[in-house]
Amino acid sequence: MANDPLTARGAQRILDRALRDGGLYADVFCERRSTVQMRLQEGAIHEAGLAQTLGAGVRVVVGESAGYAYTEDLTEERLIEAAGRAAAIARLTAEGSARAARLDSLDRARDALYDRARTENAAPALFAALLERADIAARANEPRVVAVNAHIVDEVQELWIARSDGSFRFDRRPMVTLGVQCIARAGRERGTGYCADGGRTSIGFFDSTTPEELAREAARVAAVNLDARPAPAGEFETLIGAGGGGVLLHEAVGHGLEGDFNRRGVSLYSGRIGERVASECVTIYDDGDLPEERGSASFDDEGTTCGHTVLVERGVLRGYLHDELNARLMGMRSTGNGRRQSFRHLPEPRMCNTYMPPGEAPLDEMIASVRDGIYAKSFAGGQVDIGKGDFVFMIAEGYRIERGRLGAAVKNATIVGNGPDAMTKVTAVGNDARLARRHYTCGKGGQYVPVGVGMPTLKVSAMSLGGTEGA
Amino acid sequence: MREEEARDRAKRAVEIAVTAGASDAEARIVLARRFNAQARGERITKLDASDGRSLSMRLFLDGRKATLAGTHWSDEDIRAGVSAALEQARYAGVDPYAGLPDPSEIADRQLDLYDENVERRGDDERLDDVRDVERSIRAADARIDNSNGSSYHDACVTMALANSRGALRSYRGTQVALSASPVASEGAYRRTAHYGDASRFLSRLEAPGALAREAVRRTVLFCGASKPPTQTTAIVFDREVAAALLGDLFAACNASNVAVGNSWLAGRIGERIGSDSLEIHDDGTIPGALGSSPFDDEGVPTQRTTVFERGTLRSFLFDTYYARRLGARSTGNASGGGIGPNTFFLAPGERTLEALVAATTRGILVMETIGFATEHASGLYSRGARGIMIRDGELAEPIEEFTIAAPFPEILAGIDAVANDLKFDGSIASPSFRVAEMQVSGSLSAP
């Protein structure tokens, strides 16, 4: 790609202007992103798309306040103007003053969690071939599949972050995703299955995790859901599936530990570090430092190195997820979780990859231990209320368990629970911990960022299943 | 950049694409001046004022289609982007339905969507509004002891569209929004609700004090809430959750989902699906509504489309492509490269929500739902919910941590009363309504 749109000398002048009217801290976030997408419908490439964006935002921080302005016009004149608009917050609060330190020369070096050398999107011919293979495999495998929709996205994001403490860093983050949706039909009944994978890598990833594998899995789930019976309503002993079941940790615990909510004291976990918040078998980490995971980065969107954060250790709350602003206000250090969707957004504390290490229970023993319950094997997503901790997640593939045996599939339904309550009711942890296939995206305050989740199978003694069949 | 300049740039982008070999091209430019502020306690905690721009193009190459989106539009930038996008288009299948709208479908019309008072607002006035909301939530009820921040947003947006069949059009619109997120402590928990209003015109926006009081009412209402037993009962959907449910229904009416089999409504035009009360329209022509615009993202004039008429499914919602593919006409719903609502709404009834509750012997007034749609294909609805028990026509105790579920056809057929509280505050809007019976999943014990 072309040369750096932001130089140390230019960034220095922008930061100087940003702090001229006051303020404690300022930064410039400059981002170039090139995304190629292709969609397949009815056996043919339906659409190909290319998006190329370049822009920068200037932030000024005073106390708990942040001023921001972005521009897609990267002339120094416009950037200085944006710095002046961001500085309005300092003129408003009139407290704190700092000077921008002399910027280091651009730091490009960092041990790579992913391939930082790829500067271009892959050739369109390769995308088309992968999608066509997925389509053929999905139909070949399950005759009741009536529609296959597949998409591939390949992205190269480059960022330059200059901070008033003198740090000036560059990273190049790749991302690729291949997703297959299958719809199976018999009469008026329909069942959907979705499977996707990828990560911070290149399309070479699909040499080992093949489009056929993803397509067969999507077709299998579509057929399972087509044959599924209506889910029951009521409270059940529930097994949460390994891998994608990590959505439970993300919703039930992770969001409630984000630093902004806790600094404001609006999370039910506020002020509870050191307290027991889960059963003793529960340990939860967030890690931005795992190779090729969607939530990983050499450094976060504030230029702070990502690391490993212990959130819950043997049931005890150990830490929050922080960006720079909230960490400073709470007298803590940023955990490298300051993330943003793009240069058009302010950073906020967000999860990277949230997971639980393995326990000891084998899956078959866990199933055998349930008299009348549900095995929620995979999920389509979830949502949480931070203050109360009530969360939901939507089953994408689930089964009844009756007298210790896996029974019929149940139709898609919502599970509802309360974070600390559910975590206290974890009675067994499987030995089958793994990270989920890489396709999850998290939304908060209108901003979407890629994340990872992972978990062993968990047994929860009671959760409410939102089925349609009365007990 | 002014409206005229945006039109010139869009026109120029189309010329460049055609010169580069596109058989047809369309360019859309959006300029937006946005202002966002958040207040918490005594402080302004966020202030974001930016002028943004974007260019989106659709390129056609003998029946193949590619899209191009970007932030840069010098002749040189556009030439490079178009050439890369056309290279990609070569891998797309030849599709006889792909193409621009017929020039006869593009007509000129203006709608009043622009409020000078929004554009002319000074920063002080804007900040006063959001400070006022933040102060008012704390004054409204002693139980409010914290805030997630009150927000003000406004935007002045210019949209210009040109295509290689001679279309060249533009319009301007304003938006202004205010919201609050009060917090009440209750033991280890924090009760919080988010409530706001949005409009194209400043004069129609709910006043800060009234908005703050409604946000607080919705927050403290749930203090002391318990988990209800599993049961089947009548459900009254408050207008905000009613609109969320309509959003899921919109997905099933979206022709791009219908065409690929991802809708439980596929193949059911003319069928009676809902009760007599199910009267749903999509309308892009309502004066001053947030969802209104003179033309959609392909330049096709917006219209009023009847989707359900007294319970019978009459039409899906189309852009040009899916209309051709499914043998219909565009309903003016092209949006951001796909299909979106203009204002998709349920027609209001006659009585107030209070009267509707009073006429409900036993049921639940659902005020909040969480979870999102995954069931456009199967038509199953299942959500986490929070609400208030109704006993003998009176609002009783608050309840939470339960789910409500039913197949969509049963929900629509079960709508037996609709209130009169419709408000066009989003592109999907609904009055409150009642469904005769739904499955509620809560605690183990039977009622």
Interface residues (C-beta under 8 A of the other chain):
Chain A: V36 M38 Q41 E42 G43 A44 I45 H46 E47 A48 G49 L50 A51 Q52 T53 L54 G55 G57 G63 E64 S65 A66 G67 Y68 A69 Y70 T71 E72 A82 R85 A88 I89 L92 T93 P124 A125 F127 A128 V146 A147 N149 Q181 I183 R185 R188 E189 R190 G191 T192 N225 A231 A233 G234 E235 F261 R264 G265 V266 S267 L268 S270 R344 L346 A380 G381 G382 Q383 V384 D385 I386 G387 K388 G389 D390 F391 V392 F393 M394 A396 K411 N412 A413 T414 V416 G417 N418 P420 A462 S464 L465 G466 G467 T468 E469 G470 A471
Chain B: R40 R43 I44 T45 K46 L47 D48 A49 S50 D51 G52 R53 S54 K65 A66 T67 L68 A69 G70 T71 H72 G81 A84 A85 E87 Q88 A89 R90 Y91 A92 G93 D95 D123 L127 N146 S147 N148 G149 V183 A188 Y189 R190 R191 T192 K227 T230 Q231 T232 A259 V260 G261 N262 W264 G337 I370 G371 F372 T374 E375 A377 S378 G379 L380 S382 R383 G384 R386 E400 E401 F402 T403 I404 A405 A406 P407 Q439 V440 S441 G442 S443 L444 A446
